[in-house]
Amino acid sequence: MNDLHNENKNAPSQNLQIWYCENCRGVHLKTQNVILDFSKKEFVELTNAMLDIFQDHFDPLEINRIADMVSATSDDVLMSETIS
């Protein structure tokens, strides 16, 4: 687990990080002290569920307001990268 964290040290956020690992061919999501590991299939299912929530429960004004807040605080930026 420490190796995954060390490989992802360049991600801009300490609160939320996500990356694809070519070694295990999985997607990893880290927040605080929790790391979730997803197969590609699981990640597609998660992405679809998140998209449904996003489309059904966020109106455009709310999205803009949240986006403005996120861009104002660099620590909340979600960055995706590939680790080999």
N, C-alpha and C positions, 0 to 999 in steps of 0.2 A: 504494500500500500504506500509506503514512503517513496518507493521508486516512481510510482505514478504521480505523486504530488511533486516530486523534484523535477520530473520531466515537464511538468506543466507550470513551472515557476514563472514563465513569461506572460501568463494570462494576466490581464489588467485588474481583475476583480478578486479580492480575497473572500468575498461572500458567496459568489456563485461562479463556478467554472464548468465548462463543458468541452470535451475534446474526443476525437476519434483516435483510437490506438491501432496502428497497423499490426502490431505484434499479436494481439488477441482478437483483432478484427471486431472490436466492440466500441461502444460509445460510453463514456464515463461522465457523470454529472456529480460535482462536489459542491456541497454547501456546508459551511462551518465544519462539523466533525463527522459528516455523513457523506459517503461516496456510494452512488448507485451505478451499477454496471448493467448495460443493456446490449443484447444482441442486436443485429441490424433489424430483425423482425420486430423485436420489442420496441426499438427506437421508432420505427415507422408507426406502430400502434400508439405509442406515447405522443408522437407528433400529431397524428390525426385527432386524438382526444384533446390535445391542447388547442389545435386549430378550431375544433368544434366549440370549445369553451370561449375562445377568443371571439369567434364570429357571433355566438349566441348571447354573450353577456357583456360585451364592451361596445359602447357606442363611439362614433368617430371623435366627438369632442373629448370624451374621457381618454381615448387612446392618445390624442394630441397632448392632453394635459400630463398624462403619465410619461410620455416620451420626452416632454420638456423637462420634467423633474429628473429623469434618468440621465439626460445629457448634461445636466447641471452638476451631477455628482459622478465623477469618473469611476468611483469604486463600485458602482452598481452596473457597470457595463458588462454584458455577457459576450465573451469572445470564444469563438470556436477555432480549433486548430487540429492538425493531424500530428500525432506523435508516432515516430517510427522506431 
